[in-house]
Amino acid sequence: MKRTNIGLALILILCSLLLTGCWGKREVEELAPLIAIGFDLGQKPGTYLITKQFVSPKKGESTNVTDVDRTFSVEVSSPREAYEKMSKLLNLIPFRGSLKVIVIGEDVAKAGFLDLLDLEQRFGEFRRMTYLVLTKGKAQSILTMKMRAGTLPGMYIKDNLETGGTVSTFPLVRLGHYLTVLSRKSTAPIIPLVKSVKPGDEGIEYKAGGKDGGEELQLEGAGVFRGDRLVDFLTDKETKGYMWLDNDIEQRSISTVDIEESKVNFVGQVLKSTTKYKVPDQDGTIGIQYQIEASVAVEEVTGQKEQLSVTEWADLMKGAEGSFAKAIQKECELSIKKERELSLDFLGIGRHIEQKNPAYWKTVKDQWEQKIADFPVSLNVQVKIDTSGMSSSSATTN
Amino acid sequence: MERISTHQFMILGAAVLMGTTFFPVAAMVTGVGGRDGWMSILPGYAAGIPYGLMVLSLVERYPHKNLLQISETLFGKWIGKIIGILYILITGYFGGLLLGQIGDVFQSSIMPITPISLFYLGGLLLIFYLVSSGIEVFARFSEAIFPIIVIALVLNAGLAIPRIEQGELLPILSEGFKPLFWGGVKVLPFAMEYILFLAGILTFLPTSKQELGQLKTGVWRAVFLVGILDTMVALIQILVFGPTETIRLVYGLLVLGKMVELSRTVSGVESIFLGVWLGAGVIKSGAFFFTSTWGLETVFGLKGLKWNLALGVVFMGIALGFTRSINLVMEISLVDNYLILPFTSVWILTLWGVSRWKKGAGVQ
């Protein structure tokens, strides 16, 4: 027994000495956490302009990253080469496990960027939870932007993406999700679009801060890909339509303005939404039927000049349900129209057919891109107004 | 003579049967069975139950003898010896490869700079200690570690639920049942690995009629427990990655562990899981170390510290021969499919058949 205990103690001592991971040890103070990477095409053929954004938290500060200047761009033939070059520039060891965002520039997105992602999906230090965003123009210009709030663009994009559920106007695409969609073959991946917004752009005004100015970033719209090559961009409305059809709505604002000619308009907050689909066979014609059910809280009623009785208010809300349904339908139709124009199935209709009617899918999958253009799609949108707030009518001027 | 209880037999059996199968199982079954591959795991394991029962039925007739000794009795000395040599070679080689897998898993996921030989050495030291302490200590080690392995697997799968992609499991059975058959065939070698261990451990089992019944129940329970757990592991990977990505990922469960985030603040929990997987690797490789020592003792009468040390050197040599990850994965698969599966299935079936025939004919 005594001998056994000594043996055990020796083995434990040996294990603790040998298996501490000292060979790969890196002190936290020696690390430069990487938070964002930007990919662009380089000037020389076959090269890429890779921008990396590192953070250096100041000692004693528990939150907020303050060192903004640790963003480098290098022209290289591969991401691994960029790592080497940046290691020479940094006085710290680049740590890649903290990567949050990959920004894909327009030129590299059009040329195809899957090879650039190989390191991120292969090397064990990276995680498939990293977000992917696309930008018109250069990724470098996004990551080297000076933000008004002093935040690093990489952190800003990450934070904006993670709070995106409150508006549900753009998709949240992580590296793992992109690779899974890519593997489906029939579905065209989409990636949200990030852009810089200057004062005056799209009716947005803000006071540029500091001597160097300072800008804001906005997530709006998306890019549609054939595999890893950018084909086209989706507008804000088309992206919103995608969000409905993909059952990605958590909460969002919806307005009936411009939907129909009416003096009274409504703005509401979607509290809950579910999108289901069927693939019915009607007289030998296979199509897809979307069923969207949304619960809305009315937050604004404009143009209502008369005081209404409770019954009249109830009727008005009944009418509002129809108006909201039309607003949702319009966004979805824009998205479906775009899918048909592009002949690219970013809505994943092919996968839905495969799931519900695999036998039929086998007959159409090889010509799917041609089929999309006239594949029957129908929508049934139902809205239920859960609440109209603290008032059962509107204040009037009479 | 050491003895283990029926409960220890069940837990030890489950721990050995499971081993590190949760790493390759999803990619293996999805590779041949597509998105329905997960359904083939439980039937694949269940196919091992009749073999387990056949082995235990031999205990009734030949108590306190392992299958190598029973083979010598039934087939004659020389055929028995040849079977014994094959048994030693296969289990020794496979155990060495599993030791290599311990290092490979750690190096490819979280500790790429640490020399791989240190993982081998660390694993081997633990195995060596367990083997030197005897089967009873090994069983108690399994009793302590296996529940943690199960909890870690369930936690890993459960915490990955928020990462599930819509509809990746559908359509179900669109390719019919044929791919499931091939998926089951891929899992069958795992069950046969367990049977090889069972073949050697027989001498340490209780032999009363009541306890034999409990041992048979233990086989059922171990097989179903491990079958369900591995099914869960494969299922969650297909749900999160989709079938194509599941096939492509070498150690999908580790990637899944890296995707676990708690409230967007806690991540990197895969390191905790990896600590648990080390225990699983040690149990599996240790089980084959045991089988090799039992084989050496039965066939050549070689036992004791000296021969254990020699076997440890052999294990280390085999592991060092497969430091290339992909070569190791391929070799394990080859040994499983082309050595363990045919050898065990033919050996056990023949042995059981001959035993039945001799019993029927009244031959001792």
Interface residues (C-beta under 8 A of the other chain):
Chain A: T4 G7 L8 I11 L14 C15 L18 L19 G21 C22 W23 G24 G97 G124 E125 R127 R128 M129 E162 G176 H177 L179 T180 S183 R184 D246 N247 R351 H352 E354 Q355 K356 P358 A359
Chain B: S108 S109 I110 M111 P112 I113 T114 P115 L118 F119 L121 G122 L125 L126 F128 Y129 S132 S133 R163 E165 Q166 G167 E168 L170 P171 S174 V240 F241 G242 P243 T244 E245 R248 L254 V255 K258 M259 E261 R264 S267 G268
